[in-house]
Amino acid sequence: MAVSEQEKQVALNFKAFETKLNDLIDKYAGKWALLRDGSVVEIFDTARDAHIAAWKIFDDERFSVQEISKAPVDLGFYSYAGNTRSP
């Protein structure tokens, strides 16, 4: 089975998020990071706010959203990948 572009994006973003977590945790614990292409695009108070912003910015829906916490959870492709347009 081929890996989709969204799945690649989510994997890339999660790996990058894990490496940046120590820098983010002190300032943004409990908030939500919007990620794309292995970079943190912006920080939000809620997952919903991050998704709404992402849908406005990225029409191809290749993004992911991750909670900033000491125990990041990789929920895989279906967790916070794009293509879930019900805010």
C-alpha positions in Angstrom: 0.0 0.0 0.0 1.4 3.4 -1.0 1.9 6.1 1.6 -0.1 9.2 0.9 1.3 12.7 0.9 -0.8 13.5 4.0 0.7 10.5 5.8 4.2 11.6 4.8 3.4 15.1 6.0 2.1 13.9 9.4 5.1 11.6 9.9 7.6 14.5 9.0 5.8 16.9 11.3 5.6 14.6 14.3 9.4 13.8 14.0 10.2 17.5 13.8 7.8 18.2 16.7 9.5 15.7 18.9 12.9 17.4 18.3 11.5 20.9 19.0 9.4 19.9 22.1 12.0 20.9 24.7 12.1 24.4 23.2 8.3 24.7 23.1 7.2 23.2 26.4 8.3 25.9 28.8 6.6 28.7 26.9 3.6 26.9 25.3 2.7 23.9 27.5 -1.0 23.0 27.0 -1.3 24.9 23.7 -1.5 23.4 20.2 1.1 23.7 17.4 0.2 23.9 13.7 2.9 22.1 11.7 3.7 21.9 8.0 6.8 20.6 6.2 8.5 19.9 9.5 8.1 23.4 10.9 5.9 25.0 13.5 3.8 27.5 11.7 1.9 29.0 14.6 0.8 28.2 18.2 -2.9 28.2 19.3 -4.9 27.9 22.5 -7.1 25.1 21.2 -6.9 22.4 18.6 -10.1 23.8 17.0 -8.4 27.2 16.5 -5.4 25.5 15.0 -7.5 23.5 12.5 -9.6 26.5 11.5 -6.4 28.5 10.8 -4.8 25.6 8.9 -7.9 25.2 6.6 -7.7 28.9 5.7 -3.9 28.8 5.1 -3.4 25.4 3.4 -5.9 24.5 0.8 -4.2 21.2 0.1 -4.8 20.2 3.7 -1.2 18.9 4.2 -0.7 19.9 7.9 -0.9 18.5 11.3 -1.8 19.7 14.8 -0.1 18.6 17.9 -0.7 19.3 21.6 2.4 20.7 23.3 2.9 18.5 26.3 5.7 16.6 28.0 4.3 13.3 26.6 3.7 13.8 22.9 1.4 11.2 21.4 1.8 10.0 17.9 -1.8 9.1 17.0 -0.9 8.5 13.4 -2.4 9.7 10.2 -6.0 9.8 11.3 -5.4 11.9 14.5 -4.9 15.5 13.4 -4.2 15.2 9.7 -6.1 17.5 7.4 -9.3 16.7 5.6 -11.5 16.9 8.7 -13.4 20.0 7.9 -16.0 20.0 10.7 -14.8 22.6 13.2 
